[in-house]
Amino acid sequence: MTRRVLIIAALAAACLPWTALAQDLPWSEVVARARGETVNWNAWAGDDKTNAFIAWVAGEVRGRFGITLNHVKLKDTSEAVTRVVAEKAAGRLAGGTVDLIWLNGPNFLALKEQGLLYGPFAQRLPNFRYVDTVHKRSTVVDFTIPVDGFAAPWRMAQLVFVYDGARVRSPPTSMSGMLEWAKKNPGRLTHPQVRNFLGATFLKQALLELAPNAVVLQQPATDGNFSAATAPMWAWYDALRPNLWRQGRQFPENGPAQRQLLNDGEVDFLVSFNPAEAAVSVRAGLLPDSVRTLVFARGTIGNTSFVAIPFNAANKESAMVVADFLLEPATQAYAQDIEHLGSVTVLDVERLPAADRRRFAELSGLPAMPRDTQLGTMLLEPHPSWMTRMAAEWERRYTR
Amino acid sequence: MDDPHGRRMGAAIHEVTAANARRGARSSLAWAPFLTVGALLLPIAAGFLGTLLPAFGYLPALGGAHFNLSPWRALVAYPGFATSVVTTLCIGIATSLLAVAVAVGFCAFASGRPRVARWLGARGGWLSPLLSTPHSAIAIGFAFLVAPSGWIARGVSPWLTGWTLPPDIATVGDATGWTLVLGLLLKEVPFLVLMIIVALHQVPVERSLAIARSLGYRRSHAWLKVVLPQIHPQLRLPIYAVIAFSLSVVDVALILGPANPPTLSVLAVRWFTDADIQSYFPAAAGAILQTLLVISVIALWFGAERCAAWAGRNWIARGDRRGLLAPAAGFAAALACGMFALAALATIAMGIWSFAAQWRFPDAWPQAWSLATWSRHLPELLAPFVNTMAIGVCATAIALVLVAACLENESRRHVRAGNAALWTLYVPLLIPQVAFLFGAQVLLVRLDFDGTFAAVVWAHLVFVLPYLFLVLAEPWRALDPRFARTAAGLGASRTRAFFRVKLPILSRPIAAACAIAFAVSVGQYLATLFAGNGRVPTLTTEAVTLAAGADRRVIGIYAFAQSTLPLLAYVAAAGLPAILFRNRRGITT
């Protein structure tokens, strides 16, 4: 452990000159330096629409800022974390190959804890002033961890269930209700595997509902508090699992895989972090017209997607310019359009200049896009350690 | 009549060749074998060491300063570890046994059936498309074929099965791994059939069969009893390669295999890429265990071979002329044809998906067709397409230069690479990729060489080179040495003789070998991922990434492009020599 601390201390020392350098530059100078640079954006690539959005961003930043944006496609965000860690292990303290990572939760915590992130930089981005840090607390507190400017938000996520209205007449409105529904309809419900963030969130949603004292979830999970807090959830899951798709012995790899199952008619629900999932997927021909969106009566978990810059990134200036571009009102409105991503903006639309507000007003006219009021309360994510421990405990219990 | 001139001419040619041979001892190509072996073995050795040390706790950069067994304890303590090892072993052994049985049975059945033989052609003929299609592309299509909501179920629903909703039965990702076995067989059977065809060129098949048949044996019987024992030595290494591959495959296992727990190599990859860096240690231990499993199963197979040979000799000596062998060979041949059909269907299915607008269960065909997916994704297909092409061409070209130099060196020095050299070539095909690619990646990062185009080409070279050598060596060695001697007798230098005489004569086998090498390069997943550090996307890495769940229409595009590219190389290989050397007659070898 002391060794780790030493390494971190050495790294922190190594980052200092860099931090100071870019910190002092005026924004116009950052933009000027960014011209001609290449940004390697490491982003999970399992979702076609997000890939298309990133490709669109690449075209925009090339035209506007002369930045070449390269989408490094990941099967799992942890691959990028490993890459940064491997570079540290190999002693590459500058000129790293990862410039920007789409992350949150445990991946953000892992990098921030080990001092592997550049920053703070978020507050320096000109468009950060529009970010809604009051009502959308998760833009500055990620999974109970203060972001401290080491990552910039770019899209909101809230857990929703999409179901096939042609087969499910009265969907359940709580996780306990899910169990009752699954007992009546065995084999028609599933969740992504628990190492996937959506699979873990399915369990966390149940944890938030069923934990005897949900306040404890805002602190790190320990040997002392873990079993008491999770016991009711495991009892619920033990009852649920035999009624899941494939008797709970197989799980789709991730969200899009589950969407494919819903489209193939193998299951009746899908778990998504995008409130516009149903609308966007119907539009893209990925789901039948009969799908509907469901949010629970007592609210669902929400969080924010961030971009962060590794401590040793070779192209920090251009990475910041891309992060700022993602926060631009026009970009946010483009992303919220269900023709594109359909992801809820991180900005406080009320505070935007009138012209930008109109961009959003035009969008919310679409009936398929749920309004904020329809989404209900957004529940805060537990500390990332709960997710990590629950995934490990799940494997211990159910992997044979 | 005496022909003194002719004799003198002969003597002169002999003089020249002898001089050449003497000069050959200090041949300018003497570097070739060393460079080739070095290019193969050094990275593998370094990478393997880079995995072996962390497996025993030693990796100072991550805080592992002392050797210890905690990585192994962590590995064994993982829930589902035992299941994972048992599943891996069962899948690997079942795949190898079935692949050998089906391929041998098919060839026994095909022997003496001229129509089948013509169909197969000298070098695999129509097998080429199957051989060239990357494993992952076939696996992606196969996953759609056999899913409960897949094409086969759609074809018979609801009119036959009554299913309006897909049944809740496990196929893809089933815990026993039978879909993975079947998916692997789709590629391993054609590979072994090709290896048998190549081996058959080296033994007097027709004569052996004629004698056996004159003694009253039926066709398949005669082949199994007389031909198979003769070609078995040449098949040993390819079979070991199949064993090693089936036990340690990653990309196909990701697509078709069980996930909870997965096979051992997938588990190792999962840990190698885990956010928690301490997982690197059990990952390394898992990779080393994977190597041990491969070695053990090969040893087991070797022992079983000995027993089978002993039993087989008795069985052949008994002279039994009846038995169920002929129908068994027929059954194997039917299975093989079924597999070829499944592989073809798998590829076609993904092609159809790429043109589908909507295609839901239980419709046998898309409800609507569209070019939208293609037009939307064509631009982003460009970069991986160019990368795949460039890497494949570079790796193949470098491998060809090295292999041609080695073989030319052999023929000039009148030596032949021995068994040891052959084993060396097979090392990359026998050692699990997980056991050295990760160690090699750390090395690459240290050398500041990771994620470069050159690193990926070099990683591909390790796998491309053996195949190129194996395919090219036989025709090269079989080339009549008198061609070169005649050229020398006519005053051509060795270099001129090489370029003007040998290369054109060998252009067909060279083109065919290059096509295979290119296909091998196109199909590389793990090597591309780790040498390229994820920043050199190819059609295969993109397809495997998408296969985890993205829009099937988009996966269809990548799988389709992935299968088409090597196929085009095959077509080019078949046509190019004839066009290049159209003014020469009889270039048919």
Interface residues (C-beta under 8 A of the other chain):
Chain A: R3 R4 I7 N40 N42 A45 G46 D47 D48 N51 A52 A55 N70 V72 K73 L74 K75 D76 T77 S78 E79 V81 T82 R83 V85 A86 E87 K88 A89 A90 G91 R92 T97 P106 N107 A110 P186 G187 Q193 R195 W245 R246 Q247 R249 Q250 F251 P252 E253 N254 G255 P256 A257 Q258 R259 Q260 L261 N263 D264 G265 E266 A284 G285 L286 P288 E395 R396 Y398 T399 R400
Chain B: L59 A61 L62 G63 A65 Y78 P79 G80 T83 A147 P148 S149 L165 P166 D168 A170 G173 D174 A175 P258 A259 N260 P261 R270 F272 T273 D274 A275 D276 I277 A357 Q358 R360 F361 R376 P379 E380 Q441 V442 V445 R446 D448 D450 G451 N533 G534 R535 P537 T541 E542 V544 T545 L546 A548 G549 A550 D551 R552 R553 V554
